[in-house]
Amino acid sequence: MADKKPIVLSLGEILWDMIPEGKRAGGAPVNFIYHATMNGADGYSISAIGEDQLGDELKAAVEKTGIKSILQRNAYPTGRADVKLNDGIPEWTIVKDVAWDHIALTQDLIDLVRKADAICYGSLACRMPESHDTIMKLLKMSRPDTLRYYDINIRGDHYSKELIEEQLSDATVFKLNDDELVLLRPMFGITGTDEEACKWFMDNYGLDYVILTAGADFSTIIAKNGETSTLPTPRVEVSDTIGAGDSFSGAFTINILLGRSLQEAHRAAVNTAAYVCTQAGAWPEYPEAMPDYLAEYEARQTR
């Protein structure tokens, strides 16, 4: 009998990105679940959509992709992120008081969270009281050994120091990017190198891993046992970078749950993110075997 797949959940926003070419389904938590699932998880996206046509279409888009979900329906409009172009530069407005701001605490969510091997969450979905309370209560109901992956994912002004401190206190993994670290340094009074800043968070919040990504340059993962893995970002032909960070998170999480080493999990995450950058959108079909972009990149550097 085959081993059971690890159960991985995401808690948070699901929405339509309203772009000039049309609309595109997304949201960091559901992107995370897609890639965790494609890498071997039994994944579930937990969110809420409206009782409207956009909600019907979003539910259909998720089902077509094969993402398992618990999508509550409520009287609020389905989430949207509207974009307008100023001299060709996109400016995003994440519409407030939408369905995913009102995720209700229900018994089916409690039951699923108690089975979860990993849970991903972020700051955006906790911007309003109802979803904030539901998400934070669910995290506290998870098992002590559950991997709780906090991808801070700062957007606009939808965060506060108090929220970040609260969410860090429940996390076992903390992921942030280099821009977010610049923002957090004065907020928390952190000095020193980037690695020292990451260790500050690890020491102050009892984390198992801190992940720092720096876009096209590198990523570093620090483990509480003292291990550190730093890898370059491979150069690839970029279609777009939508969902690349979420794919990194999904691949890393499931590889750690499957017992891979820090270095193996990190390489899988980097290669997955590189592949997503070569494809259009956040939910591309996977190849039969994931290309080893890192090996190709490293080989070119030694020639």
C-alpha positions in Angstrom: 0.0 0.0 0.0 1.4 3.4 -1.0 2.3 5.9 1.6 -0.4 8.6 2.2 0.4 12.0 0.7 1.1 14.8 3.2 -2.0 17.0 3.7 -1.1 20.6 2.9 -3.5 23.6 3.3 -3.5 27.2 2.4 -5.6 29.8 4.3 -6.4 33.1 2.6 -7.2 35.1 -0.5 -8.5 33.9 -3.8 -9.3 36.5 -6.4 -9.4 37.7 -10.0 -6.5 39.8 -11.3 -8.3 42.3 -13.6 -5.6 43.0 -16.2 -5.9 44.8 -19.5 -5.9 41.4 -21.4 -8.8 40.2 -19.3 -9.0 38.5 -15.9 -6.7 35.9 -14.4 -7.4 33.7 -11.4 -4.9 33.9 -8.6 -4.0 34.7 -5.0 -0.7 33.6 -3.3 -2.3 30.9 -1.1 -4.1 29.1 -4.0 -0.9 29.4 -6.1 1.0 27.8 -3.2 -1.4 24.9 -3.1 -1.3 24.3 -6.8 2.5 23.8 -6.7 2.5 21.8 -3.5 -0.1 19.5 -5.1 1.9 19.2 -8.3 5.0 18.2 -6.2 3.2 15.5 -4.3 0.9 17.0 -1.6 -2.8 16.3 -0.9 -3.5 20.0 -1.1 -6.5 22.1 -0.2 -7.1 25.8 -0.8 -9.4 27.4 1.9 -11.0 30.7 1.0 -14.3 32.4 0.2 -16.0 33.6 -3.0 -19.1 35.6 -3.6 -22.5 34.4 -4.7 -22.0 36.1 -8.0 -20.9 35.3 -11.6 -17.2 36.1 -10.8 -17.5 33.5 -7.9 -19.0 30.9 -10.2 -16.2 31.5 -12.8 -13.5 31.4 -10.1 -14.8 28.2 -8.7 -14.8 26.7 -12.2 -11.2 27.9 -12.9 -10.0 26.2 -9.7 -11.8 22.9 -10.4 -10.5 22.9 -14.0 -6.9 23.1 -12.8 -7.5 20.2 -10.4 -6.9 22.2 -7.2 -8.9 20.8 -4.2 -10.6 23.5 -2.3 -13.1 24.5 0.4 -14.5 27.7 -1.1 -17.2 29.2 1.1 -19.9 31.3 -0.6 -21.1 34.4 1.1 -22.9 37.7 0.3 -19.8 39.7 -0.3 -18.4 40.2 -3.8 -15.8 37.9 -5.2 -12.3 39.2 -4.6 -10.6 41.4 -7.3 -7.3 43.1 -7.8 -7.8 46.0 -10.3 -4.9 47.3 -12.3 -4.4 50.6 -14.1 -1.4 51.6 -16.1 0.4 54.8 -15.5 2.9 55.4 -18.3 3.0 51.6 -18.8 3.7 50.9 -15.1 0.9 48.8 -13.4 -0.6 50.0 -10.2 -2.7 47.4 -8.3 -5.6 48.0 -6.1 -6.7 45.0 -4.0 -10.4 45.6 -3.5 -11.4 45.6 0.2 -14.4 44.0 2.0 -14.7 41.1 -0.4 -15.7 37.5 0.1 -12.3 36.3 1.2 -12.2 39.0 3.9 -15.1 37.0 5.5 -13.9 33.4 5.8 -16.1 31.8 8.5 -14.8 29.4 11.2 -16.7 26.2 10.5 -16.4 22.6 11.7 -15.2 21.3 8.3 -12.3 23.7 8.4 -11.4 22.7 12.0 -11.5 19.0 11.1 -9.3 19.5 8.1 -6.7 21.7 9.9 -6.4 19.1 12.6 -5.2 16.6 9.9 -2.9 19.0 8.2 0.9 18.3 7.9 1.5 21.9 6.7 -0.4 25.1 6.5 0.5 28.2 4.5 -0.8 31.7 5.4 0.1 35.4 4.9 -0.6 38.9 6.0 -3.0 40.0 3.3 -5.9 37.7 4.2 -5.8 38.9 7.8 -6.4 42.6 7.0 -10.1 42.5 8.2 -11.4 41.0 11.5 -13.4 38.0 10.4 -10.8 36.3 8.2 -8.1 37.3 10.7 -9.9 35.7 13.6 -10.7 32.5 11.6 -7.1 32.1 10.3 -5.5 32.7 13.6 -7.8 30.4 15.5 -7.3 27.6 12.9 -3.5 27.9 13.2 -3.8 27.5 17.0 -5.9 24.3 16.4 -3.3 22.7 14.2 -1.1 19.9 15.6 2.2 20.8 17.4 4.1 19.1 14.6 2.4 20.9 11.8 4.6 22.9 9.6 3.2 26.5 9.6 4.5 28.4 6.7 4.2 32.2 7.0 4.8 33.8 3.7 4.5 37.5 4.8 3.7 38.6 1.2 3.3 42.3 2.0 0.9 44.1 -0.3 0.1 47.8 -0.1 -0.9 49.0 3.4 -2.6 45.7 4.3 -0.3 44.9 7.3 0.9 46.2 10.7 3.8 45.4 13.0 1.2 43.9 15.5 -0.2 41.6 12.9 3.3 40.5 11.7 4.3 39.8 15.4 1.1 37.8 15.9 1.6 35.7 12.8 5.2 35.1 13.5 4.4 33.7 16.9 2.4 30.9 15.3 4.9 30.2 12.5 7.6 27.5 12.1 8.8 28.8 8.7 9.1 32.4 7.8 9.5 33.5 4.2 10.2 37.0 3.1 11.9 38.8 0.2 14.7 41.3 0.1 12.4 44.3 -0.2 10.3 43.1 2.7 13.4 42.7 4.8 14.3 46.4 4.1 10.8 47.3 5.3 11.0 45.2 8.5 14.5 46.3 9.6 13.4 49.7 11.0 10.1 48.3 12.2 11.8 45.7 14.4 15.0 47.7 15.0 17.2 45.0 13.2 20.8 45.7 12.2 23.6 43.6 10.8 23.8 41.5 7.6 20.8 39.9 5.9 21.8 36.6 7.4 22.1 38.1 10.9 18.6 39.7 10.3 17.2 36.3 9.4 18.8 34.7 12.5 17.2 37.5 14.6 13.8 36.4 13.5 14.6 32.7 14.0 15.9 33.3 17.6 13.1 35.7 18.6 10.2 33.6 17.3 11.5 30.0 17.7 11.4 29.3 13.9 12.6 26.1 12.2 13.5 27.9 8.9 13.8 31.4 7.7 13.7 31.8 3.9 15.0 35.0 2.2 14.5 35.3 -1.6 16.1 38.0 -3.7 14.4 37.7 -7.1 16.7 37.2 -10.0 19.8 37.1 -7.7 19.7 34.3 -5.0 17.8 32.7 -2.2 19.0 31.7 1.2 17.4 29.3 3.7 18.6 29.1 7.3 17.6 26.2 9.5 17.5 26.2 13.3 20.1 23.4 13.4 22.7 25.8 11.9 22.5 24.6 8.3 22.4 27.3 5.7 21.7 26.9 1.9 22.3 29.7 -0.5 21.6 29.2 -4.2 21.8 31.5 -7.2 18.7 32.1 -9.2 19.2 30.5 -12.6 19.0 32.6 -15.7 16.0 31.4 -17.8 13.9 32.8 -20.7 11.2 34.6 -18.7 7.6 34.5 -19.9 6.4 36.2 -16.6 7.2 35.9 -12.9 3.6 35.4 -11.7 3.4 32.9 -8.9 7.1 32.1 -9.0 7.6 32.8 -5.3 4.5 30.8 -4.4 5.8 27.9 -6.5 9.1 28.1 -4.6 7.2 27.9 -1.3 4.9 25.0 -2.4 7.8 22.9 -3.7 10.0 23.6 -0.6 7.2 22.7 1.8 6.3 19.4 0.3 9.9 18.3 -0.2 10.6 19.0 3.5 7.5 17.0 4.4 8.7 14.1 2.2 11.9 13.9 4.2 14.3 15.6 1.8 17.4 17.4 3.1 17.5 21.2 3.3 19.7 21.3 0.2 17.4 18.9 -1.8 14.3 20.9 -0.8 15.9 24.2 -1.7 17.1 23.0 -5.1 13.6 21.6 -5.9 12.1 25.0 -4.9 14.6 27.0 -7.1 14.1 24.7 -10.1 10.3 24.9 -9.8 10.3 28.7 -9.5 12.6 28.9 -12.5 10.3 26.7 -14.6 7.2 28.8 -13.6 9.1 31.9 -14.8 9.4 30.3 -18.3 5.6 29.7 -18.5 2.6 32.1 -18.7 0.6 32.4 -15.5 0.9 30.9 -12.0 -0.7 27.5 -12.7 1.3 26.0 -15.7 1.1 22.4 -16.6 4.2 20.5 -15.3 6.6 18.6 -17.6 7.1 14.9 -17.1 10.5 15.7 -15.4 11.3 19.1 -14.0 14.4 20.6 -15.8 17.5 21.0 -13.6 18.0 24.7 -14.3 20.5 25.0 -11.4 22.7 22.2 -12.7 22.8 23.9 -16.2 23.5 27.3 -14.6 26.3 25.9 -12.4 27.8 24.1 -15.3 28.0 27.3 -17.4 29.7 29.1 -14.5 32.5 26.5 -14.3 33.3 26.6 -18.0 
